Amino acid sequence: MGKPPDNIIKLPSETLLLCEYTSGAYKGFWLYDKTRSMNLSMRAKTETEAFAEALHGYQKRLKEVEEKYAGLEEKVDAFVSQFTEEEDDEE
């Protein structure tokens, strides 16, 4: 964001920043996540819309991570089972 916001809305969080721009190209509500150094919402029409966009983005990312984790877990389990099957065969 180039110009300073017209309004910074106080949140009960040290890691989120909600700003409002009332005119120009930046007009709207912006929600910024300091822990990830990224905007979660840009130019939302309302504060609620900014938070809804952020939640949607996090849900989408969580689903991607969970799917990748499940795929990796399946591969690791298949790899480990090769060795446990070999041990069973030796007995």
Residue pairs with C-beta under 8 A, 6 or more apart in sequence:
1 19
1 26
1 30
2 26
3 21
3 24
3 26
5 19
5 20
5 21
5 26
5 30
6 20
6 21
6 22
6 23
7 19
7 20
7 22
8 17
8 18
8 19
8 20
9 18
9 19
9 20
9 47
11 17
11 18
14 34
15 33
15 34
15 35
16 31
16 32
16 33
16 34
17 31
17 32
17 34
18 29
18 30
18 31
18 32
18 47
18 50
19 29
19 30
19 32
20 28
20 29
20 30
21 27
21 28
21 30
26 43
27 43
28 42
28 43
28 44
28 45
28 50
29 41
29 43
29 44
29 45
29 46
29 47
29 49
29 50
30 39
30 41
30 42
30 43
30 44
30 50
31 39
31 40
31 41
31 44
31 50
31 51
31 53
31 54
32 38
32 39
32 40
33 39
33 40
33 54
40 50
40 53
40 54
40 57
40 58
41 49
41 50
41 51
41 53
41 54
41 57
44 50
44 53
